[in-house]
Every structure is written in C-alpha cells, then in structure tokens.
C-alpha cells in the first residue's frame, strides 16, 4: 500500500520531525529573501492542488514546497504547467 500523502504539505502528512526542521530552517532565512505571508499562502495552496506534490515534496524538483514557496527568487518548477 502507498503511504505517501498525495497533495499534502509536511505538517499534514504527519512528518512532524521533518516539518519542525523545515520550519526552523525557514526562520533562519533573511526576511528580504522571503515573499509576504499572503503570497506564501497562495503558493502553498497552488502546490496543494498539484499532482506533483507528494508528502510535502515536489516531484518536479525534489524540494520541500514549504521552503521553495517562501523564497522570492523561486518559482514553480513545473515547466509544462507553472502554478506560480
């Protein structure tokens, strides 16, 4: 049986240790490199609708979407159907 949580973010996929580590990392990123909370929420909502999101990881690039989505200099890695 497949235990991957399709279209879930880390905190929804019961990956608490990883989620906490990712959140700790995000706190270390300088505010000037982050998008606004509104943009971040929008990006995450778009990721949650994507078939390439599995247990908080983007299958297109292998990143944790919570990290990629907060960075100003990043965009959706799905070249065929960019979400943001």
C-alpha positions as CSV (number, residue, x, y, z in Angstrom):
1,X,0.0,0.0,0.0
2,X,1.2,3.5,-0.8
3,X,1.9,5.5,2.3
4,X,2.7,8.8,0.5
5,X,0.2,11.5,1.2
6,X,-0.7,12.9,-2.2
7,X,-1.1,16.7,-2.3
8,X,-0.3,17.2,1.3
9,X,2.1,19.6,3.0
10,X,4.6,18.2,5.5
11,X,2.5,19.2,8.5
12,X,-0.5,17.4,7.1
13,X,1.5,14.3,6.2
14,X,2.4,13.6,9.9
15,X,6.0,14.3,9.1
16,X,6.4,16.3,12.4
17,X,10.2,15.9,12.8
18,X,10.9,17.0,9.2
19,X,8.2,19.7,9.4
20,X,9.8,21.1,12.5
21,X,13.3,21.0,10.9
22,X,11.9,22.8,7.8
23,X,10.2,25.5,9.9
24,X,13.4,26.0,11.9
25,X,15.3,26.4,8.6
26,X,12.7,28.9,7.3
27,X,13.2,31.0,10.4
28,X,16.9,31.4,9.5
29,X,16.2,32.8,6.1
30,X,16.5,36.6,5.9
31,X,13.2,38.4,5.6
32,X,14.4,40.2,2.5
33,X,14.6,36.9,0.7
34,X,11.0,35.8,1.7
35,X,7.7,36.5,0.0
36,X,4.9,38.0,2.0
37,X,2.6,35.8,4.1
38,X,-0.2,36.3,1.6
39,X,2.0,35.2,-1.4
40,X,3.4,32.3,0.6
41,X,-0.2,31.0,1.5
42,X,-1.2,31.4,-2.2
43,X,1.8,29.5,-3.4
44,X,1.2,26.7,-0.9
45,X,-2.5,26.5,-1.9
46,X,-1.5,26.1,-5.5
47,X,1.0,23.4,-4.6
48,X,-1.7,21.5,-2.7
49,X,-3.7,21.3,-5.9
50,X,-0.8,19.9,-7.9
51,X,-0.5,16.2,-8.7
52,X,3.3,16.5,-8.3
53,X,3.1,17.1,-4.6
54,X,3.7,14.0,-2.5
55,X,4.2,14.2,1.3
56,X,5.4,17.8,1.1
57,X,7.9,17.2,-1.7
58,X,7.6,18.5,-5.2
59,X,8.2,15.6,-7.7
60,X,9.4,18.0,-10.4
61,X,12.4,19.3,-8.5
62,X,12.6,17.3,-5.2
63,X,12.3,20.3,-3.0
64,X,10.2,20.7,0.2
65,X,7.5,23.0,-1.1
66,X,7.3,24.9,2.2
67,X,10.9,26.1,1.5
68,X,10.7,26.8,-2.2
69,X,7.4,28.6,-1.9
70,X,8.7,31.1,0.7
71,X,11.7,32.2,-1.4
72,X,11.3,35.3,-3.6
73,X,13.8,34.0,-6.2
74,X,12.0,30.7,-6.7
75,X,9.0,29.7,-8.8
76,X,7.0,26.7,-9.6
77,X,9.4,24.1,-11.2
78,X,6.7,22.6,-13.4
79,X,7.8,24.0,-16.8
80,X,4.8,22.5,-18.5
81,X,2.2,24.0,-16.2
82,X,3.6,26.6,-13.8
83,X,1.3,27.2,-10.8
84,X,3.1,30.3,-9.5
